[in-house]
Amino acid sequence: DFTRKQLSYNTLILKSQILGMKIYGLTQDESNIGILLPNTLANVATLFGLWGFKKVPAMLNYTAGTKNLVNSCITAKLKTVITSKQFIRKAELNDELQAIKSSGAKIIFLEDLANKISVKDKVRGVWRMLNIRRFYQSHSELVPPIDSPAVIIFTSGSTGSPKGVVLSHRNITSNIQQCCAVMDLNPNDIMFNALPMFHAFGFNLGTITPLLIGVKTFLYPNPKHFSTVVELIYDTRSTLLIGTNTFLSAYLKFSKNYDFSNLRMVFTGGEKLQDDTRQNWLEQRGIKLLEGYGSTECGPVISCNSLMYQKPGSVGLMLPGIETRYNPFPGLEIGGELCVRGENIMLGYLYLENPGKIMPLPNGWYDTGDVCTYDDNGYITIVDRIKRFAKISGEMVSLSAIENEVAICW
């Protein structure tokens, strides 16, 4: 991470075992544990520490505001939230911290946990690191079933209270395998991830995927530090980059010709990739942006362009192992509202009205709410969100199309 400390797999196992033991001792009767941390090695060690002791991390969005944070804690029935004093101070999150406390959740600071780690704890951690398989064979009660909840990631809450998206271990590992089937990732790559881990894009594709397939990863806590991110991409000799259209457009403006000299693949998602962003990256840096499409509920990747199969303007081909169907939409002969089903699709939602209870999807199908078309080769193009249409005089009119026409005036 930005401290330039390196975390090997053995060290990750060691730290996660020690941390996990300490957290487990304080939260034995709890299943869901909140995490309020930025992209750091401590966040990764905490995450695997919770998994190592059959706990379900709930990734809290510290940019969501006090109300949404409190609602998230209530929705997931969080009794404990893990954070860092240094992070709270630097990010100026005192109000948010007080709000979390007001919801009834207790706060565990990583600094306090570190001070309580004894020599005995370290020795036990080393033994478990060296005998990790034997430990879990003899403590099978700590091994979560593959279809049990693995993580809770919250939606933005822009249309109401945040919903908790519950992904299982199967959902996460399936989506990793689906991505690796079409993305040319190898052990010589270095991933640069500045997207926060409370978003599915930064959590799975930016952090867990490279960790589980053996790709070195650099974590940076704030994607809005444009000039710093650009310098670090060059300094770390990163070959892989993920980002949204907004961030990639800014990185290009702050960069020089040599800054992206090592990049060989740049994946973009989370919002529509603008034509000028795609064109500028290609013309100025010689890099083709690989646009993908997904949703938190899907682990998150549903489709993507690759080095071998790509079509500008589309979001690529559907990942293997995902069934699709299209609900009819007025004015479209081919396509409609995209609905998907597969092993990467979430277990269900958590709602504020019914805290802690997972509401599964009917028949496993997830309706994305996006209107899509597809061509003869299977390339998918996003037309718009259903919610971004207005029915005027019996016709479905795209509000985004109207915005684009107005934007041309400037």
C-alpha positions as CSV (number, residue, x, y, z in Angstrom):
1,D,0.0,0.0,0.0
2,F,1.0,3.7,0.1
3,T,3.3,3.0,3.2
4,R,5.4,0.9,0.8
5,K,5.3,-2.0,3.2
6,Q,5.0,-5.4,1.4
7,L,2.7,-8.2,2.5
8,S,3.6,-11.7,1.5
9,Y,1.1,-14.6,1.6
10,N,2.7,-16.0,4.7
11,T,2.6,-12.7,6.4
12,L,-1.0,-12.2,5.4
13,I,-1.9,-15.6,6.9
14,L,0.1,-14.8,10.1
15,K,-1.5,-11.3,10.6
16,S,-5.0,-12.4,9.7
17,Q,-4.8,-15.3,12.1
18,I,-3.6,-13.1,15.0
19,L,-6.1,-10.4,14.2
20,G,-8.9,-12.9,13.6
21,M,-8.2,-14.6,17.0
22,K,-8.4,-11.3,18.8
23,I,-11.6,-10.2,17.0
24,Y,-13.2,-13.6,17.5
25,G,-12.6,-13.4,21.2
26,L,-14.5,-10.1,21.4
27,T,-17.3,-11.0,19.0
28,Q,-18.0,-14.7,19.5
29,D,-21.8,-14.4,19.4
30,E,-21.9,-12.1,16.4
31,S,-21.9,-13.0,12.7
32,N,-21.7,-9.7,10.8
33,I,-18.8,-7.3,11.6
34,G,-18.5,-3.8,10.2
35,I,-15.3,-2.7,8.5
36,L,-14.6,1.1,8.3
37,L,-11.2,1.2,6.7
38,P,-9.5,2.6,3.5
39,N,-7.4,0.6,1.0
40,T,-4.6,-0.5,3.2
41,L,-2.8,-3.8,4.1
42,A,-4.6,-3.6,7.5
43,N,-7.9,-3.7,5.7
44,V,-6.9,-6.9,3.8
45,A,-5.5,-8.6,6.9
46,T,-8.7,-7.7,8.8
47,L,-10.9,-9.0,6.0
48,F,-9.1,-12.4,5.9
49,G,-9.0,-12.5,9.7
50,L,-12.8,-12.3,9.8
51,W,-13.1,-15.0,7.1
52,G,-10.6,-17.2,9.0
53,F,-13.0,-17.3,11.9
54,K,-16.3,-17.6,10.1
55,K,-17.3,-13.9,10.4
56,V,-19.0,-11.9,7.6
57,P,-17.4,-8.5,7.0
58,A,-19.8,-5.6,6.1
59,M,-17.9,-3.0,4.1
60,L,-19.1,0.4,5.3
61,N,-19.0,3.3,2.9
62,Y,-17.3,6.2,4.8
63,T,-18.3,8.7,2.1
64,A,-22.0,8.0,2.4
65,G,-22.8,10.4,5.2
66,T,-23.8,9.8,8.8
67,K,-27.5,8.9,8.0
68,N,-26.6,6.2,5.5
69,L,-23.8,4.8,7.7
70,V,-26.2,4.5,10.6
71,N,-28.8,2.8,8.4
72,S,-26.2,0.4,7.0
73,C,-25.3,-0.6,10.6
74,I,-29.0,-1.2,11.4
75,T,-29.7,-3.1,8.2
76,A,-26.8,-5.6,8.7
77,K,-27.5,-5.7,12.5
78,L,-23.9,-4.7,13.3
79,K,-22.9,-4.8,16.9
80,T,-19.2,-4.2,16.2
81,V,-17.4,-1.9,13.7
82,I,-13.6,-2.2,13.2
83,T,-11.7,1.0,12.3
84,S,-8.5,2.9,12.9
85,K,-7.8,5.9,15.0
86,Q,-5.3,7.2,12.4
87,F,-7.9,6.8,9.6
88,I,-10.7,8.5,11.6
89,R,-8.3,11.5,12.3
90,K,-6.9,11.9,8.8
91,A,-10.3,11.4,7.0
92,E,-12.0,13.7,9.6
93,L,-14.7,11.1,10.3
94,N,-15.4,12.0,14.0
95,D,-19.1,12.8,13.3
96,E,-19.6,9.5,11.4
97,L,-17.9,7.6,14.2
98,Q,-20.2,9.2,16.8
99,A,-23.2,8.4,14.6
100,I,-22.2,4.7,14.4
101,K,-21.9,4.6,18.2
102,S,-25.4,6.1,18.5
103,S,-26.7,3.1,16.5
104,G,-25.6,0.9,19.3
105,A,-22.5,-0.6,17.7
106,K,-19.2,-0.7,19.6
107,I,-16.0,0.4,18.0
108,I,-12.8,-1.6,17.9
109,F,-9.7,0.3,16.9
110,L,-6.9,-1.7,15.2
111,E,-4.3,0.3,17.2
112,D,-5.9,-1.0,20.5
113,L,-5.9,-4.6,19.2
114,A,-2.2,-4.3,18.2
115,N,-1.3,-3.2,21.8
116,K,-3.0,-6.2,23.2
117,I,-1.2,-8.8,21.1
118,S,1.1,-10.8,23.4
119,V,4.1,-13.0,22.6
120,K,1.8,-16.0,23.2
121,D,-0.6,-14.7,20.5
122,K,2.3,-14.3,18.1
123,V,3.6,-17.8,18.7
124,R,0.1,-19.3,18.2
125,G,-0.2,-17.2,15.0
126,V,3.1,-18.6,13.7
127,W,2.1,-22.2,14.5
128,R,-1.2,-21.7,12.6
129,M,0.6,-20.1,9.7
130,L,2.9,-23.1,9.4
131,N,0.1,-25.6,9.9
132,I,-2.8,-23.8,8.4
133,R,-4.3,-26.8,6.6
134,R,-4.1,-29.0,9.7
135,F,-5.6,-26.2,11.8
136,Y,-8.7,-25.9,9.7
137,Q,-9.0,-29.7,9.3
138,S,-9.2,-30.0,13.1
139,H,-11.4,-26.9,13.5
140,S,-13.9,-27.5,10.8
141,E,-16.5,-25.4,12.7
142,L,-14.5,-22.3,11.7
143,V,-14.8,-23.2,8.0
144,P,-17.8,-21.4,6.4
145,P,-19.8,-23.4,3.8
146,I,-19.2,-22.2,0.3
147,D,-22.8,-21.0,-0.1
148,S,-22.8,-19.1,3.2
149,P,-22.5,-15.2,3.3
150,A,-19.0,-14.0,2.6
151,V,-19.4,-10.2,2.5
152,I,-22.0,-7.5,2.7
153,I,-21.6,-4.5,0.4
154,F,-24.1,-1.6,0.5
155,T,-25.7,0.1,-2.4
156,S,-25.4,3.8,-2.7
157,G,-28.8,4.6,-1.1
158,S,-29.4,7.3,-3.7
159,T,-33.1,6.3,-4.0
160,G,-33.6,5.6,-0.3
161,S,-31.9,3.7,2.5
162,P,-28.9,1.6,1.4
163,K,-29.6,-2.0,0.7
164,G,-27.1,-4.7,1.8
165,V,-26.0,-6.9,-1.0
166,V,-25.0,-10.3,0.5
167,L,-22.4,-12.2,-1.6
168,S,-21.5,-15.8,-0.8
169,H,-18.0,-17.4,-1.1
170,R,-19.2,-19.2,-4.2
171,N,-20.4,-15.9,-5.7
172,I,-17.0,-14.2,-5.2
173,T,-14.9,-17.1,-6.4
174,S,-17.2,-17.9,-9.3
175,N,-16.9,-14.3,-10.6
176,I,-13.1,-14.4,-10.2
177,Q,-13.0,-17.6,-12.4
178,Q,-15.4,-16.1,-14.9
179,C,-13.2,-13.0,-15.2
180,C,-10.0,-14.9,-15.5
181,A,-11.4,-17.0,-18.3
182,V,-11.5,-13.9,-20.5
183,M,-8.9,-11.6,-19.0
184,D,-5.3,-12.3,-19.8
185,L,-3.9,-11.9,-16.2
186,N,-0.6,-13.5,-15.3
187,P,1.9,-13.6,-12.4
188,N,4.1,-10.9,-13.9
189,D,1.3,-8.4,-13.7
190,I,1.0,-5.6,-11.1
191,M,-2.5,-4.4,-10.3
192,F,-3.0,-0.7,-9.3
193,N,-6.2,-0.3,-7.3
194,A,-7.3,3.1,-6.0
195,L,-11.0,2.2,-6.0
196,P,-12.3,1.8,-2.4
197,M,-13.1,-1.7,-1.1
198,F,-16.6,-0.7,0.0
199,H,-17.5,-0.8,-3.8
200,A,-17.7,-4.2,-5.4
201,F,-15.4,-3.1,-8.3
202,G,-12.6,-2.2,-6.0
203,F,-13.3,-5.1,-3.6
204,N,-13.4,-8.1,-6.0
205,L,-11.7,-7.1,-9.2
206,G,-9.2,-4.8,-7.6
207,T,-8.3,-6.7,-4.4
208,I,-9.6,-10.2,-4.0
209,T,-9.1,-11.3,-7.6
210,P,-5.3,-10.5,-7.8
211,L,-4.8,-11.9,-4.3
212,L,-6.4,-15.3,-5.1
213,I,-4.7,-15.7,-8.5
214,G,-1.2,-14.6,-7.6
215,V,-0.9,-11.1,-9.0
216,K,0.9,-8.4,-7.1
217,T,-1.3,-5.5,-6.1
218,F,-0.8,-1.9,-5.0
219,L,-3.5,-0.4,-2.9
220,Y,-4.1,3.4,-2.8
221,P,-6.8,4.9,-0.5
222,N,-8.2,7.8,-2.6
223,P,-8.8,7.7,-6.4
224,K,-9.3,11.5,-6.4
225,H,-5.6,12.2,-5.8
226,F,-5.1,12.4,-9.5
227,S,-1.5,13.5,-9.8
228,T,-0.4,11.2,-7.0
229,V,-2.1,8.2,-8.6
230,V,-0.5,8.9,-11.9
231,E,3.0,9.2,-10.3
232,L,2.4,5.9,-8.4
233,I,1.2,4.0,-11.5
234,Y,4.6,4.9,-13.1
235,D,6.6,4.3,-9.9
236,T,5.1,0.9,-9.2
237,R,5.4,-0.2,-12.9
238,S,1.8,-1.3,-12.8
239,T,0.6,-3.2,-15.8
240,L,-3.1,-3.4,-14.8
241,L,-5.4,-0.5,-13.9
242,I,-9.1,-0.3,-13.0
243,G,-11.2,2.9,-12.9
244,T,-14.4,4.7,-13.8
245,N,-14.7,7.0,-16.8
246,T,-14.4,10.1,-14.5
247,F,-11.2,8.9,-12.9
248,L,-9.6,7.7,-16.1
249,S,-10.3,11.0,-17.8
250,A,-8.7,12.9,-15.0
251,Y,-5.6,10.5,-14.8
252,L,-5.0,11.2,-18.5
253,K,-5.1,14.9,-18.1
254,F,-2.5,14.7,-15.2
255,S,-0.2,12.3,-17.0
256,K,2.8,12.6,-19.3
257,N,3.7,10.2,-22.1
258,Y,5.9,7.9,-20.0
259,D,3.6,7.6,-17.0
260,F,1.6,4.8,-18.4
261,S,4.4,3.1,-20.3
262,N,4.0,-0.2,-18.4
263,L,0.2,-0.4,-18.6
264,R,-1.0,-3.1,-20.9
265,M,-4.6,-3.4,-19.8
266,V,-7.0,-0.7,-18.4
267,F,-10.4,-1.9,-17.3
268,T,-13.3,0.5,-16.9
269,G,-16.8,0.2,-15.4
270,G,-19.1,1.7,-12.9
271,E,-20.4,4.3,-15.4
272,K,-20.6,4.7,-19.1
273,L,-17.3,5.2,-20.9
274,Q,-17.5,8.4,-22.9
275,D,-16.3,8.3,-26.5
276,D,-13.8,11.2,-26.0
277,T,-12.2,9.4,-23.0
278,R,-11.7,6.2,-25.1
279,Q,-10.4,8.2,-28.1
280,N,-8.0,10.3,-26.0
281,W,-6.5,7.4,-24.2
282,L,-5.9,5.6,-27.6
283,E,-4.6,8.6,-29.4
284,Q,-2.4,10.1,-26.6
285,R,-1.2,7.0,-24.8
286,G,-1.8,4.2,-27.3
287,I,-3.9,2.2,-24.8
288,K,-7.3,0.7,-25.6
289,L,-9.7,1.0,-22.6
290,L,-11.5,-2.2,-22.0
291,E,-15.0,-1.4,-20.9
292,G,-17.0,-3.8,-18.8
293,Y,-20.4,-3.9,-17.2
294,G,-21.6,-5.2,-13.9
295,S,-23.5,-4.8,-10.7
296,T,-22.7,-5.2,-7.0
297,E,-25.4,-7.9,-7.0
298,C,-23.5,-9.9,-9.6
299,G,-20.2,-10.1,-7.9
300,P,-19.8,-7.6,-9.8
301,V,-18.7,-8.3,-13.4
302,I,-21.3,-9.5,-15.9
303,S,-19.6,-8.7,-19.2
304,C,-16.4,-7.1,-20.5
305,N,-14.3,-6.4,-23.5
306,S,-10.9,-8.2,-23.7
307,L,-7.7,-7.8,-25.7
308,M,-8.9,-10.5,-28.1
309,Y,-12.6,-9.7,-28.2
310,Q,-13.6,-6.1,-28.2
311,K,-16.1,-3.8,-29.8
312,P,-15.9,0.0,-29.1
313,G,-19.1,1.4,-27.6
314,S,-20.2,-2.0,-26.3
315,V,-19.6,-3.5,-22.8
316,G,-18.2,-6.7,-24.4
317,L,-19.3,-10.3,-24.3
318,M,-21.2,-12.0,-21.5
319,L,-18.9,-13.8,-19.1
320,P,-19.1,-17.6,-19.3
321,G,-21.5,-19.4,-17.0
322,I,-24.1,-16.6,-16.9
323,E,-27.6,-17.1,-18.3
324,T,-29.4,-14.1,-19.8
325,R,-32.9,-13.2,-20.8
326,Y,-34.4,-9.8,-22.0
327,N,-37.6,-8.4,-20.7
328,P,-39.3,-6.7,-23.7
329,F,-39.0,-2.9,-23.8
330,P,-41.0,-0.5,-26.0
331,G,-39.2,0.5,-29.2
332,L,-36.6,-2.3,-29.1
333,E,-36.7,-5.2,-31.6
334,I,-33.6,-6.9,-30.2
335,G,-32.9,-6.8,-26.5
336,G,-34.7,-5.3,-23.6
337,E,-34.2,-5.2,-19.9
338,L,-31.2,-7.5,-19.1
339,C,-31.8,-10.2,-16.6
340,V,-29.1,-12.6,-15.5
341,R,-28.7,-15.8,-13.5
342,G,-25.5,-17.7,-12.5
343,E,-23.3,-18.8,-9.7
344,N,-22.0,-15.2,-9.3
345,I,-25.4,-13.8,-8.5
346,M,-25.9,-12.7,-4.9
347,L,-27.7,-14.6,-2.1
348,G,-30.1,-11.7,-1.7
349,Y,-30.7,-8.3,-0.2
350,L,-30.8,-7.0,3.4
351,Y,-33.4,-4.2,3.9
352,L,-33.6,-1.6,6.6
353,E,-37.3,-2.6,7.2
354,N,-36.2,-6.2,8.0
355,P,-32.7,-6.0,9.4
356,G,-30.5,-9.1,9.2
357,K,-32.9,-11.1,7.1
358,I,-31.6,-12.1,3.6
359,M,-34.3,-11.7,1.0
360,P,-33.4,-14.0,-1.9
361,L,-34.1,-13.3,-5.6
362,P,-37.1,-15.1,-7.2
363,N,-35.8,-18.2,-9.1
364,G,-32.2,-16.8,-8.9
365,W,-32.8,-14.2,-11.6
366,Y,-31.5,-10.7,-11.2
367,D,-33.2,-7.9,-13.1
368,T,-30.5,-5.4,-13.8
369,G,-32.8,-2.5,-14.6
370,D,-30.6,-1.7,-17.6
371,V,-32.0,-1.6,-21.2
372,C,-29.6,-3.4,-23.5
373,T,-29.2,-4.4,-27.1
374,Y,-27.0,-7.1,-28.6
375,D,-25.5,-7.8,-32.0
376,D,-25.1,-11.1,-34.0
377,N,-21.7,-11.7,-32.3
378,G,-23.1,-11.3,-28.8
379,Y,-21.6,-7.9,-28.0
380,I,-23.9,-6.1,-25.5
381,T,-24.6,-2.3,-25.7
382,I,-26.2,-0.5,-22.8
383,V,-29.0,1.8,-24.0
384,D,-29.9,3.3,-20.7
385,R,-31.4,2.7,-17.2
386,I,-35.2,2.0,-17.1
387,K,-35.5,4.7,-14.5
388,R,-33.9,7.1,-16.9
389,F,-36.9,7.0,-19.3
390,A,-40.0,9.1,-19.3
391,K,-43.2,8.2,-21.0
392,I,-44.3,11.2,-23.1
393,S,-47.3,11.0,-25.4
394,G,-47.1,7.2,-25.2
395,E,-43.4,7.1,-26.3
396,M,-40.5,6.1,-24.0
397,V,-38.0,9.0,-24.2
398,S,-34.5,8.6,-22.9
399,L,-33.6,11.4,-20.4
400,S,-29.9,10.6,-20.9
401,A,-30.3,11.2,-24.7
402,I,-31.9,14.5,-24.0
403,E,-29.0,15.4,-21.6
404,N,-26.5,14.5,-24.3
405,E,-28.2,16.7,-26.9
406,V,-28.2,19.6,-24.4
407,A,-24.5,19.0,-23.6
408,I,-23.7,19.4,-27.3
409,C,-24.8,23.1,-27.0
410,W,-21.7,23.7,-24.8
